[in-house]
C-alpha cells in the first residue's frame, strides 16, 4: 500500500522506524527486533539506508520480510550523497522487483571519511530521478528547527519547498523535543505553500548516551523540562528508559490533541520501547 493513500484514508497513524545491521553478523538480532515491532501492527514501518549505501542489501531484505511476512506497508530509504546515478537506478529496479512501493528519498549524512559522489548534491535531484524511473510514493525529510547546514530557517524552508515541488507525496520531520517548535514550523511550512502531509517524527530518548548524537544529527534543542529529566534519571538506565517513553508518549498525546494525527516513532530497533508507546496510546489512537 502506498503511504500517501494510508495518510488519506486513516485519521490517525502510528508508524515505527528501524535500521539494518552494519554487517551480516548482526542480521539475525536485527531481524528479530524488527519482526517484534512489526507484530505490534503499526500502520507502516520505515527501514533506513546507510549514507554510503553499505547497508542497502540489508535494507531491502528487511523491508521485503516485513511486507511479505507481516503485511506491514514499508517505506524503504534511499540516500544519494555517496551514490552514483547507476547505483540509484539499480536500487530502484530492485525495489520494483521486490514490490516495494514507498521510498524515503534523502541526501543522507556526509560520511565521516568525507567520501561523497559527484552525481547528486541535493535530495531534490534524487527525487526527480526516482519520479522518472518508477511509480513510487515518495517521502522526504524536514527539520522543524532548521537543517543544521542551512544559513537560516527561512532558507531551509525555501529549499524544502523546492524539494516538495520536485515530487514528494509527504514529509517526515527529524526528531524534536519541544512541540511548540513543531507547531511553529508547521505554520511556516503551510504559509510558504507546502501543502503535502507532514508526519511528526518522535525520538524516545531512553538513555543519556543518545543525547549528543541525536542533537548533532537533528539540530534539535532540549527544553529545560527534558534536561531536568536527564539530570535526574540519566545515570539510571531503567529509570531513564521509563522516563523517555513517558516523555515521548506525552509529546504524541499533545500532538494528537492539536490535530497532528500522523506520528512516526524512531524506535532504534527497540521492541520494548515501541511496545511501551503503543500500549500507552491504546485508548488514544482509535
Phi, psi and omega in degrees: 000142178281137183299322180301321177292320179299317180294329178284323188276330183254134180293319180231136174230146175231122183230163182230146175256139175230165180228150181282165177287160177282333179223167180297335182297333181266003188295320183297312182291323179292318179300318179298316181295316182293326178291324177295322178291320178299328182291349176279356178060054175292164180291326169198168176229140174255147181236120187284175189211124182301145182303327179271002178079006185292338181255014188301321180299318181288326177302312181296316182297315181293315180300315181295319180296315180297320182288315186279322185268335185239001178054035177261124174302139183240149175241104183270128180284155174213118179252158187232357187301328180243018186252142169276164176296328178296318179295317179300317179298320178298317181293319180297318178296324179292319177298320176299314182300323182270006178062034174273119190259349185238130179232133171266108187267115187227147169294313182097160179285144176296126180301151182299331179276000177075009183280109178233155175269166184257000184286326182233140177240337182219155178299331180304321180293320178295316180302316180298318180295316180297320179301323181284334189261351181186166180264076181252157167271126188247130173249158177221170183257151174217160187238105182304329181256015179091139178296137181304335181267354182281142180293318179218164177294327177296315177300318180298319179294323178297315178295323179295320177298319177298320180294316179298318182291341179289346175135023178282148176263336179197166176236151172234132182282154163293168181299149172212155184241355179237109184298331179299325176299318180293316181299320178295317178298316181299317178299314182293324178295315178295322182295327181275354175107014177274109189252349182289159179302143176239114180273135180276123179265123184242129178249110173288117177273108187251358168208149187296338182290340179289335194301307187300312181293320181299317181291321180298322183283326188257339186073012184285144175265148178264120176294157183302324180299320181284326176300322179295322178297316180295316179299323184279320189244356188299332181274357180243105187301316182295316180293320181293323178297313180297316180295321179295320177295317180296316181299314180297319179296318178295323175301314183295317179299318178295320178298314180298321179296336178258023175063027168264099197257000181240115189239131177241123185256125175279092192279348179056033178061030181248098181301324181293326178290313178301316181295319180299318179289316181299316181292323180294337181258009190301326181262358181263317179267104180229000000 
